C-alpha cells in the first residue's frame, strides 16, 4: 500500500489558529491597520516534518476517481487516489485556516472554507489550487460543510443553525432550511438535484431530513 508523505511548514501556527490562540500584534503595527489573517504574528519559527496520517480530517474524491482532496492542519491538500506525494493547494494563504474541501460535479473546482479574509467564509478554487475566490463574505457569520448542487452552479453550506445556498459567483445567498426551531447541518444533494438532505439535532439523537 502506498504511503502518503508530505512536508508542512508552519503547522504550529495553524494548530494555534485552530485552538483560537490570539498572538500579540507585530511590533510597530498600527492597531487601526487592516489585520492580515494570512500573516503570522509575534515570534515565529518553522517546523518541518513528514506524516502519513492525520485526525479530524474531511476529504472528498474527484468525480473521475483520480484524486483525493483533504484538509490537515489548516491547509487543503490533494494526492493521487493510489497514494504518493500530497500537494498543498492553499499554501499561499500563509497561516490562514482552510478546511472542508468539496469537488464540484465536473471536478474542475473545489469549494472550501477559509478565514483568510477575516472569518470562516465560503471560497472556491480551481482543482489545482489556482484562482481562489471568495463566494460568501460576512465578518459576522461562519459557514461550514459546503456541498455542490448537481448542476455545479450553487453551493450549500451550514450557516449558523440553518442551511444556505450561494451561487458560485457570489451574492447574498438564500436560506434553504431554517434552523430557528431545530438546528440543521450537513447538507447533501441528491444526484438528480431534486432534494437536499440534512441533519437535525434533537435531544439525544441526530435525525436525517429532506427538502425539495
HELIX and SHEET records of a PDB file:
HELIX    1   1 UNK A   11  UNK A   18  1                                   8    
HELIX    2   2 UNK A   91  UNK A   93  5                                   3    
SHEET    1   A 2 UNK A   7  UNK A   8  0                                        
SHEET    2   A 2 UNK A  49  UNK A  50 -1                                        
SHEET    1   B 4 UNK A  59  UNK A  61  0                                        
SHEET    2   B 4 UNK A  67  UNK A  72 -1                                        
SHEET    3   B 4 UNK A  75  UNK A  80 -1                                        
SHEET    4   B 4 UNK A  87  UNK A  88 -1                                        
SHEET    1   C 4 UNK A  98  UNK A 103  0                                        
SHEET    2   C 4 UNK A 109  UNK A 114 -1                                        
SHEET    3   C 4 UNK A 121  UNK A 126 -1                                        
SHEET    4   C 4 UNK A 133  UNK A 134 -1                                        
SHEET    1   D 4 UNK A 143  UNK A 148  0                                        
SHEET    2   D 4 UNK A 154  UNK A 159 -1                                        
SHEET    3   D 4 UNK A 162  UNK A 167 -1                                        
SHEET    4   D 4 UNK A 170  UNK A 177 -1                                        
SHEET    1   E 3 UNK A 184  UNK A 189  0                                        
SHEET    2   E 3 UNK A 196  UNK A 202 -1                                        
SHEET    3   E 3 UNK A 205  UNK A 211 -1                                        
END                                                                             
